[in-house]
């Protein structure tokens, strides 16, 4: 985050989260998802989202991981409960969480 302007960090985190967190949740959820939420998505996919999103955000920004994990959790909750519009909601909620946390 040394060379990234502060006002663009939320957008960057939203895009990177969507790029690695969402596919991780889908793949791991379909292959290993045994514990389901009421909406059909899996706990394993949720955890994979948090891990994938945290890794992707750290790779692009080098912000402390303890600050990124809550942002990834917000994105995972948005992904788990937003239905068909999850791609838009992930980016918006991650950007908002980044604005509040960072």
N, C-alpha and C positions, 0 to 999 in steps of 0.2 A: 504494500500500500504506500510505499515511499514515493512513487512517481504517479500515483493515480489521484486525480482531483477528488476531493471529498464528496462533491455533489454527484459524481458518477458511480460511486462505490455501490450504492443500492442496486442500480441497474446491472452492474457487472455481477454482483452476487446472485441476482435473480436469474440471469442468463446461465451462469455456470451451474447453479443448482438445478435448473431445468435440464441442462445438458448431461449431467451425470447422475443426479439424484433420482429423477423420474425413471430413466431406463433401468437403473439398479433395482428400484422398487418393483418394476414390472417383471424383470427377469427372475429375480430371487423369489418374488411372490408367487410366480407361476410354477417355478421348479420346486421350491421348498415350503411354500405356504401351507401350513397345517392348522394354524390358529387364526380363525377368521373374525373380523369385526362384523357387526350387523349388516354393513353395506357390501360384504363379500370380499373386501380387501383384507390382506393378511398382516399379522403382526410382524412376520419375517420380512415382508416387503417394506413395512414402515421402518424397521431397524436398518434395512439396506439403504433406504432413502437417506436417513440421517447420516450414516457412515459415508455414502457416496457424495452427498452434498457437502459435508464437512471437508472431505478430502479435496473436492474440486474447488471450493472456496479458498481453502488454504493454498492450493497450488498457484492460484492466480493472484492472491493478495498478500499472503504471508501475515495475515492478521492472527493474533493469538487464538489457538483452537478453543480455549474456554469461552471466548466471545462468539465463535462461530457455531458452536453446538446448539445454543438456544435458537439461533437464526435457522439452523437446519431443522430443528424440532418444529418451529412454526411452519416451515415449508412442508414438512411431512404431514402435519395436521391438515394443512390446506389441500394437499394431494389426496389424503385419505377421505376427506369429507366434501370435496367440491364437485364430484360427479364428472360430467362431460366437459366442463370448463376448467379442468384442473391446470392446463398449461398456462392460462392467463392468471388464474388465482395464485399459482405457485410464485410466479414472478412478482406479482403485486404484494403478496403477503411477506415474501422474503425482503423485498425492497423496503417495505414499511418497518419490518422488524430490524433491519440493518440501520435504518434512520433512527429508531428509538434506542437500540443497544449501543451502536457505535457513536 
